[in-house]
């Protein structure tokens, strides 16, 4: 499932967006954006629609549980 993350940089007025292929990648992108003082404006996916960070974290956890374990 793909995710679109909308964010606004501290010094910009426009909202930018980036894509992530998995929930875990989206969580990593959000963590990086938070460290650079960017504001998260939205998180959405085609299947789930708009969601908050808590829902994304839940989806990332479910995604990790569904992935086959590597030895």
Long-range contacts (C-beta under 8 A, 24 or more apart in sequence): 1-45, 1-46, 1-47, 1-48, 1-59, 2-45, 2-46, 3-43, 3-44, 3-45, 3-56, 4-42, 4-43, 4-44, 4-45, 5-29, 5-30, 5-33, 5-40, 5-42, 5-43, 6-40, 6-41, 6-42, 6-43, 6-44, 7-33, 7-38, 7-39, 7-40, 7-41, 8-38, 8-39, 8-41, 9-36, 9-38, 10-37, 10-38, 10-39, 15-41, 22-60, 22-63, 23-56, 23-59, 23-60, 23-62, 23-63, 24-60, 24-63, 24-64, 26-56, 26-60, 27-56, 27-57, 27-60, 30-56
